[in-house]
Amino acid sequence: MELQIEKEVQMSDEMKVSIITVTYNAAETIEQTISCVLEQSYKNIEYIVVDGISTDGTWEKICKYKNQIHKVIHEKDKGLYDAMNKGIALATGDIVGIINGDDWYETDTVENVVKAFCDNVDVIYGNMRLIGDNGCADQICDYVDIRDIWYSMIPHPTVFVRKHIYNEYGIFDLDYLIASDYELILRFYIKGVRFQYINKVLANFRHGGLTTGKWFECAREVKKVSMTYIDKCPEKDKYKKNIIESYNNALMRAAYEQRDEIFKENLDKAFIYKNNTLCIFGSGIWGERCARKLKRCGVQRYYFIDNDIRKQGKQIDEHEVLSPDRLQEMECNIIIAVSERYDEISRQLAELGNHQMQWIGMFDLYKE
């Protein structure tokens, strides 16, 4: 038994791992990123840094470590994914990982990844710790089932890919400015690439990165990618529904976070019947957010509607929760504020046959 373990360790130690760091104007964080790679417990690492001509002192800090970095690129690029592609082209390792200049690995990340690779695994991914603006951990992004990749992305900073997979199935598609990592992983999955999740924190991700600052644009690109490949999904109808619901959820967030005067303007334009009673269908988290938004816009009178009989008859901030049956005779305008089942609720309202009733989704109140 001891000889077998020793043999497995020896085989793993022969595996060369290329780590790529892409950076632009990350002077405050780049040294932590570089140090996390140089201080890995696993030593057979080729380190590649790609800097897009930083102007804030990032390059000068990278130069402090040039003798410990195997390959450095310092030139203009076409964006984040172009820089990643440059790093992949230079990588000579058996496995490739990418950690950007705002983020960092755990000290034993590469060691744990190498141990997890075996003959029937092409990609390893794990858990990611989210770091807030105060430098403290907000939450852990843990297990994401790769079978849900049609609408849910695995945490890309934790991903390690065999180099030959990039050679066979391609690199990042520059047509996608924000969600190219999602397109890449979905493309790999469709091609039959074999994924393995390990239940360990592999990477730490600071809020404020590209997809965090432009989350709605990211959601739109994710939907575009998903719908591009949806015909290859074995459960097309199920996942198409999930894709649309996920996108609508992003739209509701966009509606909630847009300026109050724009929300009110869109609300005034939305309904034909201007004097109808206003109702919010759904008294959960999105219903309450919709109510807060309405209050900020000066709308004081409205009801909640909910199918849950346990909530009916109660009040939320002095606003009564009604049964949908009450809508049959009401002249009302309804905002459907739920993250799922919108189509089901729309059918339910249509079956009431009330011609003085109009409804929209909260996501319809976002206009670019």
C-alpha positions in Angstrom: 0.0 0.0 0.0 2.8 2.4 0.9 4.6 1.7 -2.4 1.4 2.4 -4.4 0.9 5.8 -2.7 4.5 6.6 -3.3 4.2 5.7 -7.0 1.0 7.9 -7.3 2.8 10.9 -5.8 5.7 10.5 -8.1 3.5 10.4 -11.1 1.7 13.6 -9.9 4.9 15.4 -9.3 5.8 14.9 -13.0 2.8 17.0 -14.0 3.7 20.5 -15.0 1.2 23.2 -14.2 1.1 26.6 -16.1 -0.5 29.4 -14.1 -1.5 32.6 -16.1 -2.1 36.0 -14.4 -3.7 38.6 -16.6 -3.5 42.2 -15.3 -4.1 45.8 -16.1 -3.8 48.6 -13.5 -3.9 46.3 -10.4 -1.1 47.9 -8.5 -2.8 47.5 -5.1 -3.4 43.7 -5.5 -0.9 42.3 -8.0 1.8 41.4 -5.5 -0.6 39.3 -3.5 -1.5 37.5 -6.7 2.1 36.9 -7.7 3.0 35.8 -4.1 0.2 33.3 -4.0 1.6 31.5 -7.1 5.3 31.7 -6.0 4.4 30.3 -2.5 2.4 27.3 -3.7 3.1 24.0 -1.9 3.4 22.4 -5.3 6.5 23.5 -7.1 6.4 22.2 -10.7 4.8 25.4 -11.9 5.4 27.6 -15.0 4.3 31.1 -14.2 3.1 33.5 -17.0 2.1 37.1 -16.4 0.4 39.1 -19.1 0.2 42.9 -18.5 -1.7 45.2 -20.8 0.6 48.2 -20.4 -0.6 49.2 -16.9 -0.1 52.9 -16.0 -0.6 52.8 -12.3 2.6 51.1 -11.1 1.5 47.5 -11.7 4.3 46.9 -14.2 7.0 48.2 -11.8 5.7 45.7 -9.1 5.7 42.9 -11.6 9.3 43.7 -12.5 10.4 43.1 -8.8 9.6 39.4 -9.4 10.8 39.0 -13.0 13.5 36.5 -12.0 10.8 34.2 -10.5 8.3 34.6 -13.3 9.0 32.3 -16.3 7.3 34.3 -19.1 6.2 37.9 -19.1 4.2 39.8 -21.7 4.0 43.6 -21.5 2.0 44.9 -24.5 -1.4 46.2 -25.5 -4.2 43.7 -25.9 -7.8 43.6 -27.1 -9.2 43.1 -23.6 -9.2 40.5 -20.8 -9.9 37.4 -22.9 -7.3 38.4 -25.6 -4.7 38.6 -22.8 -5.8 35.2 -21.5 -5.4 33.7 -25.0 -1.9 35.1 -25.2 -1.0 33.3 -21.9 -2.5 30.0 -23.1 -0.5 30.2 -26.3 2.7 30.5 -24.2 1.8 27.7 -21.7 3.8 24.5 -21.9 2.3 22.8 -18.9 0.1 19.7 -18.8 -2.5 21.7 -17.0 -3.4 25.5 -17.2 -4.9 27.6 -14.5 -5.8 31.3 -14.7 -5.8 33.7 -11.7 -6.2 37.4 -12.5 -4.3 40.3 -10.8 -7.1 41.1 -8.4 -7.4 37.6 -7.0 -5.4 34.8 -5.3 -5.1 31.1 -4.8 -5.0 29.2 -1.5 -1.4 28.0 -0.7 -2.3 24.4 -1.5 -4.5 25.0 -4.5 -2.3 23.6 -7.2 -1.3 20.6 -5.0 -5.0 19.7 -4.5 -5.8 20.2 -8.2 -2.9 17.9 -9.3 -3.9 15.2 -6.8 -7.5 15.3 -8.2 -6.5 14.9 -11.8 -6.7 11.4 -13.2 -7.0 9.8 -16.6 -10.7 10.4 -17.0 -10.7 14.1 -15.9 -10.0 17.0 -18.3 -11.1 19.9 -16.1 -11.0 20.5 -12.4 -13.0 23.2 -10.6 -13.8 23.9 -7.0 -15.1 26.5 -4.5 -14.5 30.2 -4.6 -14.4 32.6 -1.7 -15.9 36.0 -2.4 -14.1 39.0 -0.9 -15.9 42.3 -0.2 -14.7 45.8 -0.4 -13.6 45.7 3.3 -11.3 42.7 2.5 -13.4 40.3 4.4 -15.0 37.1 3.1 -18.6 37.6 2.0 -19.6 34.1 1.1 -18.4 30.9 -0.5 -19.5 29.9 -4.0 -19.5 26.2 -3.6 -20.8 23.2 -5.6 -22.3 24.0 -9.0 -23.4 20.9 -10.9 -21.8 21.0 -14.3 -25.0 19.6 -15.8 -26.6 23.0 -15.1 -24.0 24.8 -17.2 -26.8 25.7 -19.6 -27.7 28.6 -17.3 -25.3 28.5 -14.4 -21.5 29.2 -14.6 -18.9 27.3 -12.5 -16.5 29.7 -10.8 -13.9 30.3 -13.5 -11.0 31.4 -11.2 -11.0 27.9 -9.8 -10.9 26.2 -13.2 -7.8 24.1 -14.3 -7.8 22.7 -17.8 -5.5 20.2 -19.6 -3.6 22.1 -22.2 -4.5 19.7 -25.0 -8.2 20.6 -24.4 -7.5 24.2 -25.5 -5.6 22.8 -28.5 -8.5 20.6 -29.5 -11.5 22.7 -28.7 -10.3 26.3 -28.9 -9.6 29.3 -26.7 -11.7 32.3 -25.6 -14.0 33.7 -28.2 -13.3 37.5 -28.4 -16.8 38.1 -29.8 -18.0 38.0 -26.1 -16.7 40.9 -24.1 -17.8 39.7 -20.6 -19.0 36.1 -20.7 -16.4 34.5 -22.9 -15.3 32.3 -20.0 -18.9 31.0 -19.8 -19.0 30.3 -23.6 -15.7 28.5 -23.3 -16.8 26.2 -20.5 -20.2 25.5 -22.2 -18.4 24.7 -25.5 -16.1 22.3 -23.7 -19.1 20.6 -22.0 -20.9 20.1 -25.3 -17.8 18.6 -26.9 -17.7 15.9 -24.2 -14.9 17.4 -22.0 -14.9 15.6 -18.6 -15.3 17.8 -15.5 -14.5 17.0 -11.9 -15.5 19.1 -8.9 -13.5 19.1 -5.7 -15.0 20.4 -2.5 -12.1 22.8 -1.5 -11.7 26.6 -1.7 -9.3 27.0 -4.6 -9.5 30.8 -5.3 -10.4 34.1 -3.7 -12.3 36.6 -5.8 -12.5 40.3 -5.1 -15.8 42.0 -5.9 -15.5 44.8 -8.4 -14.1 42.7 -11.3 -15.4 43.0 -14.9 -18.5 40.8 -14.5 -19.3 42.2 -11.1 -19.3 45.8 -12.3 -21.3 44.9 -15.4 -23.5 42.1 -14.1 -26.5 42.9 -16.3 -24.5 43.0 -19.5 -22.9 39.7 -18.3 -26.4 38.2 -17.8 -27.4 39.3 -21.3 -24.3 37.7 -22.8 -24.9 34.5 -20.8 -28.4 34.3 -22.2 -27.1 34.8 -25.7 -24.5 32.0 -25.2 -27.0 29.7 -23.7 -29.6 30.2 -26.4 -26.9 29.7 -29.1 -26.2 26.2 -27.8 -29.6 25.3 -26.4 -30.5 23.0 -29.4 -27.7 20.6 -28.2 -29.2 20.4 -24.7 -30.8 17.0 -24.0 -33.4 18.7 -21.8 -34.0 21.7 -24.0 -37.4 22.7 -22.7 -36.4 22.5 -19.0 -33.2 24.5 -19.3 -34.7 27.0 -21.8 -37.2 27.9 -19.0 -34.4 28.2 -16.5 -32.3 30.4 -18.8 -35.2 32.8 -19.3 -36.1 32.9 -15.6 -32.4 33.5 -14.7 -32.3 36.4 -17.2 -35.6 37.8 -16.0 -34.2 37.8 -12.5 -31.2 39.9 -13.7 -33.7 42.3 -15.4 -35.6 42.7 -12.1 -32.5 43.6 -10.4 -31.7 46.1 -13.1 -35.2 47.6 -12.7 -34.7 47.8 -8.9 -31.3 49.5 -9.1 -32.1 52.0 -11.9 -32.8 55.6 -10.9 -36.2 56.1 -9.2 -37.4 58.7 -11.8 -36.7 56.3 -14.7 -38.5 53.5 -12.9 -41.5 55.8 -12.3 -41.5 57.0 -15.9 -41.5 53.4 -17.1 -44.3 52.5 -14.7 -46.4 55.4 -15.9 -45.9 54.2 -19.5 -46.6 50.5 -18.8 -50.3 50.5 -18.1 -53.2 51.5 -20.3 -55.6 51.9 -17.3 -54.1 54.8 -15.5 -56.5 55.0 -12.5 -56.6 51.3 -11.7 -55.7 49.9 -8.3 -52.0 48.9 -8.2 -51.1 45.4 -7.0 -47.8 43.5 -6.6 -48.2 39.8 -7.3 -45.7 38.1 -5.0 -44.9 39.0 -1.4 -41.5 37.4 -1.3 -38.1 39.1 -1.6 -38.8 40.6 -5.0 -42.3 41.7 -4.0 -40.8 43.6 -1.0 -38.1 45.1 -3.2 -40.7 46.2 -5.7 -42.7 47.8 -2.8 -39.6 49.7 -1.6 -39.0 51.0 -5.1 -42.6 52.1 -5.4 -42.4 54.0 -2.1 -39.2 55.8 -3.3 -41.2 56.8 -6.4 -44.0 58.3 -4.4 -46.5 55.4 -4.9 -48.1 54.9 -1.5 -51.3 52.8 -2.2 -51.1 49.2 -3.4 -51.9 45.7 -2.4 -49.9 42.5 -2.4 -51.3 39.4 -4.2 -50.0 35.9 -3.3 -51.0 32.3 -4.0 -49.7 31.2 -0.6 -52.8 31.0 1.7 -50.6 31.3 4.7 -49.8 34.9 3.7 -53.3 36.0 2.6 -55.0 38.3 5.0 -51.8 39.5 6.6 -50.1 42.9 6.1 -46.7 43.9 4.9 -45.9 47.4 6.0 -49.6 48.1 6.3 -50.3 46.8 2.9 -52.8 43.9 2.8 -51.9 40.6 1.1 -54.9 39.4 -1.0 -55.9 36.2 -2.6 -55.8 36.1 -6.4 -59.5 35.4 -6.3 -60.1 39.0 -5.3 -58.8 40.1 -8.6 -61.7 38.8 -10.5 -63.8 41.9 -10.1 -61.1 44.5 -9.4 -60.0 47.2 -11.8 -56.3 46.7 -11.3 -52.8 47.0 -12.7 -50.5 44.2 -11.5 -46.7 44.0 -11.3 -45.6 40.4 -11.2 -42.6 40.4 -8.9 -41.4 36.8 -8.7 -38.1 35.2 -9.8 -39.8 32.2 -11.4 -43.3 31.0 -12.5 -44.0 34.2 -14.4 -45.7 32.3 -17.3 -47.7 30.2 -14.8 -49.0 33.4 -13.0 -49.8 35.1 -16.4 -51.9 32.1 -17.3 -53.6 32.2 -13.9 -54.5 35.9 -14.4 -55.7 35.4 -17.9 -58.1 32.6 -16.8 -59.8 35.1 -14.4 -61.3 36.8 -17.5 -61.1 40.3 -16.1 -60.9 42.8 -19.0 -60.2 45.7 -16.6 -57.0 44.0 -15.4 -53.5 44.4 -16.9 -50.2 42.9 -15.8 -46.5 43.2 -16.5 -43.4 41.6 -15.0 -41.2 43.7 -12.8 -38.5 43.0 -15.4 -40.5 45.0 -17.9 -39.9 48.2 -15.9 -36.2 48.2 -16.9 -35.4 50.1 -20.0 -31.9 50.8 -21.3 
